[in-house]
Structures are given as C-alpha cells and as structure tokens.
C-alpha cells in the first residue's frame, strides 16, 4: 500500500515539475525582447547599401524567370496535382484517385474488397519472381530486384 501511495505522489510531483518547466520555457520565448532597430550609423558600418539589389531585382546579373512565370512552392505544386477540377479544394475522390489503379491491380475478383488471399497471392508471386535460384530465400542480389521502379522525372521545362 505504501509503495502505491509513494508511486502516485512521485508521479504527480514529476508531472507538476514537467508542467512548470514547460511553461517556463514558453514564457521565456514569448517575452524575448525584439532585436534592436537598425540605425543609420550601424548600417553604414555594415557595408555599402548601394551594393544590395532592390526588391524589384534592378541591377541584378543573370537570367530571371521568363515573363509571366511565377515560381510555385513544392506544396503548391503537390496541391495542384491533386486538385483536378481546379476549384482550390481537394475532395476525397481527388485525394484517393492516385491509389485507385494500384488497388485495382490487387483486387483480382473486382468486388472492391481486398481480401488477404488476394494480397497474399500478389506478394507470393513477387517473392517467387525475385527468388532466381528457387531456394525460398532472398540473398542481397535477389532482394535488390524487388526495389520499386523509380518514377520518370520530367526533364527541364525550360
């Protein structure tokens, strides 16, 4: 009985200490002072401001993006690939569309249910195909043949 009470009290103490520590870290970050403002004297000592290009890129060397092209981030491109009807929302159907072809390959009887037997047959066939010498084990060279094929990356769209 004493061990249970002692364990419960120590668990509460540790939880309380963790909460106080966590709140102390958050309060320190939230109340951090802002960086000092840059004055004309400090910026003059940092270097010549005339060497820094403007935000419009005037004075920069090299080719920029072609006219009318904006650079989309990786997440924007990924979102646009899934948003087939371009309504700026991804429906459940649009999100699951890339997986349908792979599911249909596994669903042999076409009932839209993947049974263990259907999955096991495909997996067993892949193993048999990879096992070149027929000893029911895969060595490193045989296992390397099971690597998924890399998708073809498009070349430069320049």
PyMOL commands that set and color helices and strands:
alter all, ss='L'
color gray80, all
select helices_A, chain A and resi 2-30+40-46+49-51+74-82+92-106+116-130+140-144
alter helices_A, ss='H'
color red, helices_A
deselect
rebuild
show_as cartoon
